[in-house]
Amino acid sequence: MMIAFIPGLPGGSEWIIILIIALLIFGKRLPEVMRSMGQSIKQFKKGMEDVDVELSDESDNESSTENSDIPPSEEDPDSEEK
């Protein structure tokens, strides 16, 4: 199945030109740049996971404290006197 032509996206030969320009600009530093970009993405994902865990812990704590704030049901004092 062929992917439909989407205007604005580079084609095959355009990607090759972009890669050649990137090699000329970054040269020997390209692996180092890619490595640092990978580490940045990894740290970002880890931070997002930490936020998700913290939010889920907070929601769990809030639901447990909401249940503990409810006073136990008191018996009707009139029923004891009868």
C-alpha positions in Angstrom: 0.0 0.0 0.0 1.4 3.4 -1.0 1.3 6.2 1.4 -0.7 9.1 -0.1 1.3 12.2 -1.1 1.2 14.7 1.7 2.2 18.2 0.7 4.8 19.8 2.9 6.6 16.7 4.0 10.0 15.9 2.5 10.3 13.1 0.1 13.1 10.4 -0.2 15.6 12.5 -2.1 15.0 15.5 0.2 15.7 13.4 3.3 19.1 12.4 1.8 19.9 16.1 1.2 18.9 17.0 4.8 21.1 14.2 6.1 24.1 15.3 4.0 23.7 18.9 5.3 23.4 17.6 8.9 26.7 15.7 8.4 28.4 18.8 7.0 27.2 21.0 9.9 27.8 18.6 12.8 30.5 16.4 11.3 32.2 14.3 14.0 29.9 15.8 16.7 26.8 14.1 15.2 27.0 10.9 17.3 27.6 13.1 20.4 24.6 15.3 19.6 22.4 12.3 19.0 23.5 10.7 22.2 22.7 13.8 24.2 19.3 14.1 22.5 18.6 10.5 23.5 19.5 11.2 27.1 17.3 14.3 27.1 14.3 12.3 25.8 15.0 9.5 28.3 15.1 12.0 31.2 11.9 13.7 30.0 10.1 10.4 29.8 11.3 9.5 33.3 10.1 12.9 34.6 6.7 12.3 33.0 6.4 8.9 34.7 7.4 10.4 38.0 4.6 13.0 37.6 2.1 10.3 36.7 3.1 8.2 39.8 2.9 11.3 42.1 -0.5 12.2 40.7 -1.9 8.7 41.2 -0.5 8.5 44.7 -2.1 11.9 45.5 -5.5 10.7 44.2 -5.2 7.5 46.2 -4.4 9.5 49.3 -7.3 11.9 48.8 -9.8 9.1 48.3 -8.6 7.3 51.5 -8.7 10.6 53.5 -12.2 11.3 52.2 -13.4 8.0 53.5 -11.8 8.6 56.9 -13.4 12.0 57.3 -16.9 10.5 57.3 -17.9 10.1 60.9 -19.3 6.7 61.8 -23.0 6.5 61.9 -24.5 7.2 65.3 -27.3 5.3 66.7 -30.6 7.1 67.3 -30.5 8.2 71.0 -34.3 7.9 71.2 -34.1 4.2 70.5 -31.9 3.5 73.6 -34.3 5.3 75.9 -37.3 3.1 74.9 
